[in-house]
């Protein structure tokens, strides 16, 4: 599988960082050397790889998958002690890293030197799998097992939707231990394009311009910074794929105004990245996650929950006993709806839903309505305790002008059911594009102090 794609584009640039570039033929030669060392050093099925964004780590990952290994991708932000503890908990004997400061690790830099007799290239990538640790709301991260085949199926649809081809240059900006950082690798590999790594991604606009990038995946914070600096259109840039969190409609509208080729999408680790997307410049739709990619189908229930059927679904969650757990079809952790044109709208996460006076409240539905009101730029709905209703929704909002609350409530009555309308509206300066739990605590404390004083 992987071997076919690599050989097909042998003379193309596969990986690039600073002044160093490797063709697919170079990568294939390095994989042969790495495999020879892996066969000698790591004889068991499971290995752990500290997932740093560099050339040797990426090639080690590909070599391991082609050997049919199961690769646990560990966060490089963890300390040496925590990484070793993680391996002990997982009962993994082999921990591979490119970081010289770590002790008792297998240094993968030595893998590019042929220290053993070279074997023929092995491609059992159909059997190769990754294990990614979820960063969701659960206390204990889930271990999500995904096959190489699932990534390639996803990559095929993504390449068609985003027009990724052999001449494309995909900037790698996100951690390799997350699906948002892993999927650009498989997309570039599938299309025969170049995956470009950069040591400097703080000034994203400058990097995109200087490296003539055609595609990039970003999260909310990166998109905001890019929009702040996007004063002149980049002719080489074809797609900015936004994911990882909900994008505010005003940011999508700003992207449209500035002619930034923004794609809104929906997906998760369990689906091997995105299963829907749309080009904002074409649709002028600032809130939808787009239409479904061809490898995926959704089945909706009356309560807006939905099930996903897809050939890019993960194998399952790895249990403590080594078994794989997965419902089929897969139940999404989100609520959503689809319009008559096939556009998907994410309403919120199931674990965000709370009950107020016997009614289920989805914060995202209220937030979407509030963001449609003129001059409101940011909003967060938080539940707070109430003697009468058990829990009530409180709206914290940021605006660029003073808001007439009577007009706002009148507007909301035309958009929401009576029980969804917030019981209080608090003007708030959001310190981040995406508030975190510490911000939520401050917001609720502020609301409680106001109530005590009134």
Number of C-alpha atoms within 10 A of each C-alpha: 14 20 15 10 14 22 15 14 19 16 14 19 22 25 26 19 14 11 5 8 17 18 19 24 18 17 24 20 13 21 24 20 24 30 29 23 22 20 14 12 12 18 12 13 15 21 22 24 26 23 24 20 20 17 18 21 20 19 20 24 23 27 29 30 25 24 21 21 23 22 23 26 21 24 18 19 12 12 11 16 10 11 21 21 12 16 17 11 10 14 11 16 16 20 22 22 25 21 16 11 9 15 12 12 19 19 15 22 16 13 22 19 12 15 13 15 10 13 13 10 17 17 19 18 21 16 15 23 26 26 24 25 21 18 12 9 9 9 7 10 12 17 18 22 23 25 22 24 21 21 26 20 19 27 26 18 20 24 17 14 16 18 15 24 17 17 14 21 28 27 27 25 23 20 16 25 23 22 23 26 19 23 24 27 24 23 27 26 23 27 22 27 23 30 26 25 20 18 11 11 16 13 12 21 19 15 16 22 15 9 16 17 22 22 25 23 23 21 17 18 13 18 22 19 15 20 17 11 12 17 12 10 13 17 10 15 19 20 20 20 22 24 23 17 12 18 23 20 18 17 17 26 19 15 23 20 10 15 16 24 20 25 26 23 25 24 18 18 21 23 25 27 27 27 26 24 25 25 22 23 19 11 11 13 18 24 20 24 28 25 19 20 18 16 16 18 13 17 12 14 12 7 10 15 18 20 18 18 17 21 17 24 28 24 17 20 21 16 12 10 6 9 9 14 13 14 9 11 14 18 15 18 14 17 22 19 18 17 10 6 8 11 18 22 18 18 19 21 16 13 12 14 17 19 15 20 13 11 12 13 22 21 23 20 19 24 20 17 16 26 20 15 15 12 15 17 19 22 26 24 21 19 20 15 12 12 7 9 12 14 18 24 26 21 22 23 21 19 17 10 10 10 16 8 11 9 11 14 15 10 15 20 14 10 17 14 10 10 16 20 21 19 10 12 17 16 13 16 13 17 9 9 15 16 13 10 8 8 14 15 12 11 21 16 12 14 17 14 11 11 9 8 6 6
